[in-house]
Amino acid sequence: MNRKLPLYLLVFTVFFSSCKKDIVGIKSGKKENVNIEEIDFDYFLTKTKVRYSEGDKQVNGNAHIRIKKDSLIWFSVSPSIGLEATRVMITKDTAIVINRMDKEYYIFNFDEISRYFNFKVDFELIQSILLGNLARPIDDNTQVAKENNYYLVKQKSGPLDIQSFVLMDNKKIETVLINENATSNFMTLKYSEFKETSDYLFPKVCQINLTYKAKKGPLVTSINLQHNRVEISDKPLKFPFNIPSKYEAFK
């Protein structure tokens, strides 16, 4: 990949604790053995505080996030001063970023993003991370086991090994470990502060770490999302997105 991904795209196209846990004693189980409360929706919106760090880079800000199920993810991002700095539209195959500070826009497909991080990234993964749902649907190859107060759901999706820890008491996913076999790059998600939202329990806080190999050695991207004013609706939302004619394409 010849182009260098901008910082804004790193923040909002990869949402991925930076310790890897080995799981032992997993046995195959029927999918009926685990009952996970996942959020079903037509439209989703939230106002979210974002803290991002990668090495010596740090960004704090506020994001308005909107999702049309299995179709669109939209962000409007502002620093603490309140003016919009970035707007992002993610579709099933493309991420488009408007950088208002530099009057530029960027268009990337998921193959490019995945090559940058040496880690498979797609629309479904980003959507599931924002909602606290399973990264992949349960199928006949899914393995389920009991681990203390958790159900452990083990899945394989292409190059990714995915392990989800589901709390038995509230049936919500608390921890997700994702490892890419070919590169040993891995991601950990931690969900907390579950609150009742439109008849669902929704995690207000998500801590994401992605550890991946770069030219200078291993890098850890850390993102903390604190969701506020969460709404789940069946009423259509607007996804305003227009690239000003004077903005230049980033190459």
Backbone as a ProteinNet text record, in pm:
[ID]
protein_1_A
[PRIMARY]
MNRKLPLYLLVFTVFFSSCKKDIVGIKSGKKENVNIEEIDFDYFLTKTKVRYSEGDKQVNGNAHIRIKKDSLIWFSVSPSIGLEATRVMITKDTAIVINRMDKEYYIFNFDEISRYFNFKVDFELIQSILLGNLARPIDDNTQVAKENNYYLVKQKSGPLDIQSFVLMDNKKIETVLINENATSNFMTLKYSEFKETSDYLFPKVCQINLTYKAKKGPLVTSINLQHNRVEISDKPLKFPFNIPSKYEAFK
[TERTIARY]
84.3	0	88.2	75.7	161.8	112.9	-17.1	-69.7	-60	-33.3	-30.3	-167.3	-230.1	-361.8	-355.2	-449.5	-451.4	-495.9	-458.2	-490.7	-641	-720.2	-864	-920.9	-867.8	-918.3	-877.8	-759.7	-717.6	-813.4	-857.8	-945.3	-1079.2	-1133.6	-1272	-1296.1	-1190.2	-1212.7	-1160.7	-1084.4	-1041	-1072.1	-1159	-1194	-1149.6	-1011.5	-967.2	-865.6	-753.6	-652.7	-537.6	-443.8	-336.3	-261.5	-333.3	-269.7	-347.3	-276.5	-337.7	-359	-478.4	-511.6	-527.3	-456.8	-468.9	-587.3	-669.6	-789.4	-765.7	-795.5	-774.3	-904.2	-911.2	-1024.4	-1153.8	-1148.9	-1269.8	-1322.3	-1448.5	-1511.8	-1627.2	-1655.5	-1765.1	-1895.7	-1982.7	-2112.9	-2218.2	-2341.3	-2449.1	-2474.5	-2518.1	-2536	-2649.2	-2741.8	-2848.3	-2794.7	-2669	-2612.4	-2588.5	-2584.1	-2557.4	-2666.8	-2717.6	-2820.7	-2764.5	-2731.2	-2667.8	-2770.4	-2776.2	-2864.6	-2792.1	-2824.6	-2765.6	-2866.2	-2815.3	-2901.4	-2949	-3080.8	-3140.8	-3198.8	-3183.2	-3221.4	-3237	-3302.7	-3302.1	-3204.7	-3216.2	-3127.7	-3076.3	-2952.7	-2885.6	-2812.5	-2820.5	-2743.3	-2697	-2583.2	-2526.5	-2432.7	-2417	-2311.5	-2204.6	-2080.6	-1974.5	-1849.7	-1793.5	-1662.3	-1555.2	-1454.7	-1351.6	-1214.6	-1139.1	-999.1	-915.6	-822.7	-742.7	-594.7	-517.7	-372.4	-302.1	-189	-100.5	40.4	120.5	253.6	244	307.6	301.4	187.4	103.3	-11.1	-133.3	-201.8	-323.1	-427.1	-550.2	-660.9	-780.2	-841.2	-965.2	-1070.7	-1192.6	-1297.9	-1434.2	-1532.7	-1670.9	-1716.1	-1791.8	-1840.4	-1990.8	-2058.8	-2197.2	-2191	-2249.3	-2243.2	-2384.6	-2404.4	-2532.3	-2507.5	-2596.4	-2583.4	-2717.7	-2716.7	-2827.4	-2785.3	-2861	-2819.5	-2769	-2648.7	-2586.4	-2569.9	-2566.5	-2562.2	-2466.1	-2485.6	-2407.4	-2365.6	-2244.2	-2197.5	-2146.9	-2195.9	-2167.5	-2114	-2006.8	-1948.6	-1937.7	-1964	-1925	-1840	-1715.7	-1617.9	-1573.7	-1574.9	-1534.4	-1436.6	-1333.5	-1248.4	-1322.8	-1257.5	-1323.4	-1377.4	-1323.4	-1370.7	-1506.7	-1551.6	-1687.6	-1705.7	-1608.5	-1621.5	-1592.8	-1672.5	-1650.7	-1516.2	-1437.6	-1307.9	-1311.3	-1392.9	-1392.9	-1533.7	-1566.8	-1691.3	-1655.4	-1714.7	-1680.2	-1806.3	-1799.1	-1907	-1845.8	-1895	-1847	-1959.6	-1934.9	-2030.2	-1976.5	-2039.9	-1998.5	-1858.4	-1811.3	-1680.6	-1585.2	-1630.3	-1549.5	-1562.3	-1454.1	-1456.2	-1415.5	-1499.9	-1472.1	-1461	-1353.8	-1327.4	-1312.7	-1387.5	-1370.2	-1291	-1176.1	-1089.1	-1107.7	-1189.6	-1221.9	-1105.1	-1016.8	-904.5	-806.7	-784.3	-690	-759.4	-894.2	-972.7	-934.9	-933.5	-902.1	-1007.2	-1011.2	-1092.8	-1015	-1051.5	-980.5	-1081.4	-1046.8	-1131	-1044.2	-1084.7	-1011.1	-1107.9	-1063.9	-1142.7	-1086	-1159.2	-1120	-996.1	-968.3	-844.4	-722.9	-729.7	-620.1	-602.2	-713.3	-707.1	-651.6	-696.3	-650.3	-501.7	-451.6	-308.2	-225.8	-276.7	-203.7	-179.9	-285.3	-276.8	-232.6	-216.3	-192.4	-299	-423.5	-533.1	-661.3	-740.8	-861.6	-967.9	-1004.8	-1107	-1218.2	-1343.9	-1455.2	-1571	-1674.3	-1789.8	-1855.1	-1875.2	-1944.9	-1871.5	-1738.7	-1660.8	-1677	-1670	-1685.1	-1824.6	-1926.9	-2064.2	-2082.8	-2031.2	-2047.8	-1974.6	-1858.9	-1783	-1859.3	-1918.8	-1993.6	-2115.9	-2176.7	-2300	-2277	-2159.1	-2135	-2196.9	-2215.7	-2269	-2155.8	-2189.5	-2090.5	-2029.5	-1900.2	-1832.6	-1879.2	-1920.4	-1972.6	-2094.1	-2192.8	-2309.1	-2270.2	-2344.6	-2324	-2367.8	-2284	-2319.1	-2286.8	-2298.7	-2278.9	-2134.9	-2041.2	-1901	-1861.3	-1953.4	-1925.7	-1910.1	-1810	-1788	-1824.2	-1890.8	-1935.8	-1891.8	-1840.4	-1802	-1828.8	-1840.6	-1857	-1720.4	-1694.1	-1569.8	-1606.5	-1611	-1647.9	-1785.4	-1793.2	-1921.1	-1951	-1881.7	-1895.8	-1933.2	-1996.1	-1998	-1885.4	-1805	-1699.7	-1745.6	-1756.3	-1798.4	-1676.3	-1636	-1516.1	-1557.3	-1507	-1542	-1417.6	-1426.8	-1319.9	-1382	-1320.4	-1369.7	-1251.6	-1230.7	-1115	-987.3	-902.6	-775.4	-789	-911.2	-930.3	-983.1	-922.1	-977	-1042.2	-1171.2	-1249.3	-1299.9	-1273.2	-1322.3	-1400.6	-1528.2	-1615.7	-1657.8	-1641.8	-1680.4	-1813.1	-1916	-2051.6	-2085.7	-2123.3	-2160.7	-2288.6	-2287.7	-2405.4	-2522.6	-2492.7	-2601.8	-2682.5	-2617.6	-2694.5	-2692.3	-2622.5	-2619.9	-2557.7	-2467.6	-2400.8	-2253.5	-2198.7	-2056.5	-1975.7	-1878.3	-1793.4	-1654.6	-1599.8	-1464.1	-1461.5	-1388	-1366.7	-1217.6	-1163.2	-1023.8	-1021	-951.2	-943.3	-796.8	-758	-619.2	-613.4	-520.3	-498	-378.1	-402.6	-300.2	-173.9	-188.9	-74.3	24.5	-23.8	61.2	82.1	-1.6	-4.8	-47.5	-101	-162	-292	-326.2	-447.3	-515.7	-641.9	-728.3	-802.8	-824.3	-904.6	-1008.7	-1131.6	-1239.4	-1291.1	-1312.4	-1367.5	-1490.2	-1605.7	-1729.2	-1766	-1822.5	-1859.9	-1971.4	-2021.7	-2128	-2251.4	-2310.5	-2429.6	-2551.2	-2622.3	-2740.6	-2858.5	-2979	-3100	-3123.9	-3137.1	-3161.1	-3259.2	-3379	-3480.7	-3498.6	-3517.2	-3539.5	-3416.6	-3300.4	-3175.6	-3076.4	-2987.4	-2872.3	-2763.8	-2714.5	-2613.7	-2490	-2369.2	-2246.5	-2208.5	-2209	-2175.5	-2027.4	-1943.6	-1799.6	-1741.7	-1658	-1585.5	-1438.8	-1352	-1207	-1150.6	-1080.6	-1032.7	-882.4	-812.4	-669.7	-640.4	-565.9	-518.1	-366.6	-306.5	-160.8	-121.8	-40.4	-4.6	139.9	195.1	334.4	346.8	441.9	473.7	622.9	669.6	809.8	903.8	859.9	943.8	924.3	843.4	815.5	668.4	630.5	489.7	432.4	311	240.2	109.5	66.4	-62.3	-149.2	-261	-361	-466	-488	-583.3	-694.5	-819.5	-934.9	-1034.1	-1077.4	-1180.5	-1303.7	-1416	-1542.7	-1636.6	-1687.1	-1786.3	-1913.9	-2012.7	-2135.8	-2232.8	-2294.7	-2397.5	-2517.3	-2633.4	-2755.3	-2773.7	-2772.2	-2790.2	-2937.4	-2967.2	-3104	-3107.1	-3208.3	-3233.8	-3372	-3382.9	-3507.2	-3539	-3667.6	-3707.6	-3739.7	-3721.6	-3746.1	-3617.9	-3628.9	-3508.9	-3433.1	-3301.2	-3213.5	-3155	-3109.3	-3038.8	-2888.8	-2820.6	-2676.2	-2613.5	-2614.5	-2564.5	-2416.6	-2384.5	-2244.3	-2222.4	-2145.8	-2118.3	-1975	-1899.4	-1759.4	-1757.2	-1713.6	-1706.2	-1621	-1661.3	-1593.9	-1449.5	-1415.6	-1280.3	-1185.1	-1238.1	-1152.8	-1077.2	-952.4	-869.1	-864.7	-857.7	-845.8	-704.5	-693.1	-564	-508.9	-384.6	-325	-191.8
-118.9	0	124.4	209.4	324.6	443.4	455	568.1	544.1	650.6	640.5	679.4	592.4	621.8	740.3	836	948.3	903.7	982	949.4	934.6	1020	1014	879.9	825.2	697.4	585.3	595.2	494.8	491.6	608.4	615.6	549.6	569.3	531.7	417.1	352	230.5	107.9	125.3	10.5	36.2	-41.3	-26.9	-153.4	-163	-292.1	-283.8	-522.3	-488.2	-557.1	-519.8	-560.7	-677.5	-767.8	-892.6	-1007.4	-1105.1	-1218.7	-1331.3	-1389.4	-1494	-1625.9	-1730.2	-1861.9	-1934.6	-1991.8	-2062.4	-2212.4	-2286.8	-2431.1	-2501.1	-2628.3	-2710.8	-2678.9	-2624.6	-2592.2	-2717.2	-2743.6	-2856.6	-2806.5	-2880.7	-2841.2	-2845.4	-2750.6	-2747.9	-2701.2	-2733.5	-2689.8	-2541.8	-2471.7	-2328.3	-2293.2	-2390.1	-2363.8	-2349.9	-2388.6	-2384.1	-2242.5	-2145.5	-2008.7	-1917.7	-1832.7	-1737.1	-1596.6	-1532.3	-1400.5	-1293.5	-1191.1	-1079.5	-981.8	-988	-897.1	-788.9	-673.6	-561.6	-575.4	-582.4	-584.6	-446	-394.8	-256.2	-232.1	-122.7	-71.1	45.6	138	253.8	273.4	317.7	335.9	469.2	544	667.2	690.8	756.9	786.6	905.1	973.8	1073.3	1010.9	1012.7	933.3	1016.6	1002.6	1060.3	960.1	1008.6	921.7	963.8	864.7	886.9	787.7	839.4	757.6	779.9	671.2	686.3	579.8	620	528.6	583	516.6	568.9	703.3	805.2	938.4	1022.6	965	1037	1019	1127.4	1121.3	1216.7	1169.9	1251.4	1230.6	1339	1333.7	1413.8	1367.7	1441	1382	1437.5	1391.2	1346.2	1238.7	1185.9	1162.7	1203.7	1162.8	1043.4	932.9	810.2	767.5	732.3	681.2	555.1	457.8	332.6	294.8	258.9	188.4	43	-44.8	-182.8	-246.5	-302.9	-379.4	-299.5	-166.3	-85.4	32.8	119.1	242.8	268.2	320.2	373.8	514.8	610.9	752.8	815.6	897.3	968.6	1117.2	1198.3	1338.4	1361.8	1404.9	1409.1	1552.7	1591.1	1726.3	1719.8	1803.2	1815.3	1891.5	1917	1979.7	2119.1	2188.5	2323.6	2323.3	2207.5	2195.7	2202.6	2248.5	2255.4	2119.4	2080	1950.7	1949.5	1846.2	1830.3	1724.5	1620.7	1505.5	1450.2	1407.7	1334.1	1206.1	1094.9	963.7	890.2	826.9	739.2	603.8	499	363.3	281.9	223.5	133.2	-9.4	-102.3	-242.4	-264.6	-177.8	-202	-83.2	33.4	154.2	242.9	311.9	416.5	547.7	650.1	782.4	880.3	959	1051.5	1192.6	1286.4	1428.7	1492.9	1549.1	1617.7	1768.2	1828.9	1970.4	2061.1	2013.2	2097	2120.8	2017.7	2029.3	2038.8	2043.2	2052.9	1941.7	1819.2	1700.4	1593	1495.6	1377.5	1253.1	1142	1016.5	907	818.9	703	578.3	483.9	359.3	242.6	130.9	8.8	-73.5	-177.3	-253.5	-339.1	-373.1	-445.9	-358.9	-230	-138.3	-121.2	-102.4	-83.5	-208.8	-325.4	-451.5	-471.6	-434.1	-447.6	-354.2	-235.8	-140.8	-197.4	-257.2	-309.4	-455.9	-520.8	-665.4	-737.1	-690.4	-744.3	-726.5	-833.9	-831.6	-741.4	-636.1	-541.4	-537.2	-539.3	-525.6	-453.1	-424.2	-349.4	-420.7	-551.5	-627.6	-621.8	-626.2	-621	-485.6	-376.6	-243.2	-226.3	-269.5	-257.8	-334.8	-456.7	-539	-477.9	-418.4	-357.2	-239.4	-156.8	-41.7	-82.5	-196.8	-240.5	-335.5	-397.7	-500.5	-632.9	-656.9	-783.6	-877.3	-1003.3	-1098.2	-1047.7	-1069.3	-1026.1	-1105.1	-1230.3	-1315.1	-1392.4	-1423.2	-1498.6	-1638.6	-1692.4	-1830.8	-1924.2	-2023.9	-2123.3	-2262.3	-2362.2	-2500.5	-2529.4	-2446.3	-2467.2	-2393.5	-2316.2	-2243.9	-2340.6	-2316.3	-2397.1	-2316.8	-2383.8	-2317.8	-2399.3	-2331.1	-2398.4	-2304	-2361.1	-2281	-2255.1	-2129.6	-2089.4	-2003.1	-2063.1	-1990.4	-1925.8	-1793	-1723.4	-1679.3	-1740	-1700.3	-1819.4	-1787.5	-1877.6	-1832.5	-1924.9	-1894.7	-1939.8	-1845.5	-1873.4	-1860.7	-1972.1	-1973.9	-1991.2	-1898.7	-1900.3	-1877.8	-1919.8	-1895	-1827.9	-1718	-1646.4	-1612.3	-1690.7	-1668.7	-1679.1	-1573.5	-1579.4	-1547.8	-1519	-1473.4	-1583.9	-1596.4	-1676.4	-1580.1	-1601	-1508	-1580.3	-1525.2	-1580.7	-1473.7	-1501.5	-1406	-1461.5	-1381	-1420.1	-1353.2	-1435.6	-1386.8	-1406.1	-1298.6	-1307	-1388.7	-1485.7	-1570	-1493.6	-1393.6	-1327.8	-1232.7	-1161	-1068.3	-1102.3	-1211.1	-1260.8	-1160.2	-1075.8	-978.1	-1014.2	-978.5	-999.2	-898.5	-949.1	-861.1	-844.3	-953.5	-951.1	-1025.9	-971.5	-1038.8	-1038.6	-1155.1	-1168.9	-1215.3	-1140.8	-1174.8	-1183.2	-1297.7	-1320.8	-1357.3	-1294.2	-1330.5	-1423.9	-1547	-1651.6	-1619.8	-1568.9	-1550.9	-1447.2	-1345.6	-1235.5	-1230.7	-1304.6	-1297.6	-1161	-1076.5	-951.4	-984.3	-905.1	-938.3	-814.1	-833.6	-728	-775.6	-684.9	-715.6	-606.9	-647.7	-554.5	-582.6	-476.5	-488.4	-398.4	-458	-382.4	-372	-255.6	-236.5	-132.6	-114.2	-18.7	-41.5	-158.4	-192.1	-117.3	-49.1	29.2	-8.9	-1.6	-33.6	73.7	31.1	121.5	56.7	112.5	60.9	-89.6	-135.1	-275.9	-363.4	-303.5	-378.7	-328.4	-418.4	-375.1	-332.7	-212.1	-160.5	-120	-158.9	-121	23.6	106.9	247.1	267.9	174.2	190.9	73.1	103.5	0.3	40.9	-48.1	-26.3	-121	-65.9	-142.6	-127	-238.5	-233.6	-322.6	-270.8	-348	-347	-464.9	-477.8	-537.2	-465.2	-511.2	-476.1	-549.2	-530.1	-416.7	-327.2	-219.1	-224.1	-137.6	-139.7	-113.5	-29.3	5.3	-89.8	-193	-286.8	-287.9	-364.3	-374.2	-239.2	-211.1	-90.7	-129.3	-48.6	-69.3	54.1	33.6	138.2	117.3	218.4	208.1	310.1	264.3	351.3	326.2	432.4	423	497	426.9	486	492.3	610.5	625.9	680.9	592.4	628.2	701.3	807.3	882.1	900.8	919.1	946.1	845.1	719.5	612.4	598.5	584	562.9	450.3	365	258.7	283.6	292.2	338	261.6	258.6	205.5	318.5	443	557.5	591.4	613.2	641.9	764.3	755.1	866.4	927.2	1049.1	1113.1	1089	1073.2	1052.4	1155.4	1282.3	1387.9	1371.4	1370.9	1351.4	1412.7	1519.5	1587.9	1637.6	1601.3	1645.5	1779.8	1887.4	2018.4	2012.6	2086.1	2080.5	2130	2214.8	2268.5	2174.6	2068.4	1976	1886.9	1855.1	1771.2	1627.7	1536.3	1394.1	1367.5	1298.8	1262.2	1142.4	1151.2	1041.8	1001.5
0	0	0	-101	-114.7	-33.8	-17.1	56	205.8	281.4	427.7	480.2	555.9	609.7	704.8	694.7	787.6	925.2	1025.5	1164	1184.6	1121	1140.6	1098.1	989.9	943.3	1037	1094.4	1191.3	1309.4	1353.8	1470.2	1443.4	1325.5	1305	1207.8	1162.7	1086.3	1156.7	1265.7	1343.6	1489.6	1551.3	1691.1	1762.6	1796.6	1836.9	1951.5	2555.7	2640	2578.7	2577.7	2490	2549.2	2613.7	2656.1	2594.5	2547.9	2481	2580.3	2582.1	2677.3	2603.7	2651.6	2590.4	2651.4	2566.8	2611.3	2596.4	2702.1	2698.1	2735.8	2699.4	2739.9	2668.1	2547.1	2472.7	2403.5	2422.1	2356.2	2269.8	2165.7	2078.5	2155.7	2125.4	2190	2091.7	2119.1	2032.9	2055.9	1951.6	1965.7	2061.7	2089	2184.7	2326.7	2349.5	2483.9	2533.6	2445.7	2486.2	2430.5	2516.4	2477.5	2494.4	2384.6	2388	2355.8	2439.7	2410.1	2318.3	2190.5	2093.6	2056.6	2017.4	1983.8	1840.1	1823.4	1690.6	1664.7	1545.7	1520.6	1371.4	1339.3	1202.9	1191.7	1290.4	1294	1436.6	1446.8	1575.5	1572.7	1684.4	1692.2	1834.8	1847	1977.7	1967.3	2081.2	2095.2	2181.9	2135.4	2197.2	2221.7	2341.7	2369.3	2327.4	2257.7	2203.1	2255.6	2307	2342.7	2262.6	2185.7	2093.4	2122.4	2121.2	2135.1	2052.7	1995.7	1923.2	1937.3	2019.5	2047.2	2117	2059.8	2119.5	2063.3	1977.9	1921.1	2010.2	2039.9	2120.1	2062.7	2056.9	2007.9	2099.8	2145	2221.7	2147.7	2151.6	2083.1	2107.9	2037	2044.8	1906.8	1903.6	1775.7	1781.8	1678.3	1656.5	1561.3	1601.9	1523.7	1485.3	1359.2	1311.9	1229.8	1245	1169.9	1108.8	983.9	920.7	911.1	972.4	990.9	862.3	871.3	762.6	634.1	646.6	525.4	535	635.5	646.4	790.5	808.2	935.2	906.9	986.7	962.8	1090.3	1079	1192.5	1160.5	1261.5	1257.9	1381.6	1361.3	1470.3	1494.9	1623	1661.2	1777.5	1777.2	1895.7	2004.1	2112.8	2227.2	2196.5	2097	2066.5	1998.1	1950.2	1900.8	1751	1673.5	1529	1466.4	1368.4	1304	1232.7	1261.7	1197.1	1088.8	1109.8	1020.2	1006.6	886.9	863.9	788.7	830.4	776.8	733.2	616.9	570.1	536.5	601.8	577.2	518.2	401.9	339.3	348.3	282.2	289.9	234.7	145.6	83.5	86.5	134.2	121.7	245.1	281.1	383.3	317.6	332.4	277.2	392.9	394.2	503.5	448.1	505.8	474.2	587	554.3	650.2	630.9	716.8	699.3	736.6	821.8	864.5	749.8	667.5	555.6	420.3	423.3	300.2	201.9	253.9	174	200.5	110.5	136.6	95.5	156.5	136.4	105.9	16	-15.1	-5.6	79.5	98.2	94.2	36.8	49.7	165.1	204.7	322.2	298.2	174.7	146.1	178.9	142.4	172.7	323.6	393.3	538.5	605.8	562.1	620.5	597.5	478.7	451	538.8	563.9	648.5	787.6	845.6	981	987.3	871	870.6	953.5	937.9	1018.3	938.8	930.5	849.3	910.7	840	884.9	781.1	826.4	733.9	801.4	724.6	775	891.8	879.3	982.4	1115.8	1111.3	1234.3	1303.6	1226.8	1285.6	1345.2	1273.2	1323.7	1454.3	1459.4	1579.8	1698.9	1676.1	1784.4	1844	1759.2	1808.1	1889	1855.8	1921.3	2037.3	2044.1	2144.2	2107.7	1977.9	1928.6	1888.8	1860.2	1810	1679.6	1664.4	1542.9	1421.7	1442.9	1337	1390.4	1305.9	1353.1	1399.2	1493.6	1535.8	1424	1392.9	1291.5	1344.9	1258.6	1302	1343.6	1302.9	1339.7	1467.8	1523.6	1647.2	1763.9	1847.7	1966.9	2091.1	2185.6	2307.8	2428	2530.6	2654.5	2771	2891.3	3011.5	3073.7	3110.8	3176	3295.8	3416	3537.4	3519.4	3522.8	3510.6	3366.8	3272	3132.7	3045.1	2933.1	2819.1	2726.3	2681.8	2585.4	2447.7	2356.5	2219.3	2129.7	2069.5	1985.4	1839.7	1753.9	1611.9	1526.9	1401.4	1304.6	1183.1	1140.5	1023.5	934.5	828.7	742.3	823.5	821.7	894.9	1043.3	1089.5	1227.4	1318.8	1436.9	1546.2	1644.7	1673.2	1755.2	1878.8	1996.5	2121.6	2196.5	2223.6	2290.5	2425.3	2529.7	2664.8	2699.5	2720.3	2745.4	2892.8	2960.6	3101.3	3117	3208.6	3227.7	3288.3	3374.6	3445.8	3358	3266.1	3182.2	3033.2	2996.2	2858.4	2760	2810.3	2725.8	2708.9	2594.3	2567.1	2648.5	2726.2	2806.9	2745.3	2688.1	2633.6	2500.5	2405.9	2277.3	2247.8	2212.5	2172.2	2027.2	1942.4	1800.3	1760.8	1704.8	1666	1518	1445.4	1306	1299	1257.5	1264.5	1185	1065.7	977.1	1029.4	1101.1	1145.1	1296.1	1371.9	1518.9	1568.9	1481.3	1526.1	1598.1	1699.4	1773.8	1829.7	1862.5	1909.8	2033.3	2129.7	2246.7	2266.2	2294.6	2324.2	2464.2	2542.1	2676.7	2686.5	2719.7	2734.7	2882.4	2923.1	3063.7	3074.6	3196.3	3228.3	3140.2	3155	3077.5	3131.9	3043.2	3079.8	2990.5	3048.8	2972.9	2867.1	2742.2	2630.6	2533.8	2523	2429.8	2445.3	2570.1	2603.7	2584.1	2557.7	2546.9	2651.4	2694	2771.6	2674	2691	2599.1	2677.5	2632.9	2703	2674.6	2777.8	2758.8	2729.5	2776	2759.6	2682.1	2585.4	2510.6	2504	2552.9	2545.8	2440.3	2343.6	2228.7	2216.1	2201.9	2172.4	2052.5	1958	1844.2	1846.3	1853.5	1849.2	1714	1638.4	1504.4	1473.1	1377.7	1339.8	1239.2	1265.6	1173	1141.5	1051.2	1010.4	1127.6	1221.8	1336.3	1454	1436	1543.5	1579.1	1682.3	1720.6	1764.8	1720.8	1760.8	1828.4	1925.4	1991.7	1967.8	1902.7	1888.8	1995.9	2078.8	2189.8	2170.8	2179.8	2162.1	2274	2341.3	2443.4	2393.9	2388.6	2347.1	2466.9	2497.9	2604	2540.4	2526	2456.3	2548.4	2497.1	2569.2	2476.3	2534.1	2455.3	2342.4	2378	2280.4	2243.9	2116.2	2070.2	1967.7	1979.7	1882.2	1825.1	1694	1633.9	1506.5	1471.4	1341.1	1243.4	1288.6	1202.1	1125.5	994.6	914	964.1	958.7	992.9	866.1	878.3	768.3	784	671.3	669.3	576.6	616.5	526.4	497	368.5	330.5	193.1	190.4	65.2	66.3	-36.7	-47.2	-118.7	-53.1	-119.4	-245.4	-344.7	-474.7	-468	-370.4	-360.6	-285.8	-226.6	-152.6	-250	-216.8	-302.4	-251.6	-344.8	-308	-258.4	-145.9	-89	-165.7	-210.4	-289.3	-228.4
[MASK]
+++++++++++++++++++++++++++++++++++++++++++++++++++++++++++++++++++++++++++++++++++++++++++++++++++++++++++++++++++++++++++++++++++++++++++++++++++++++++++++++++++++++++++++++++++++++++++++++++++++++++++++++++++++++++++++++++++++++++++++++++++++++++++

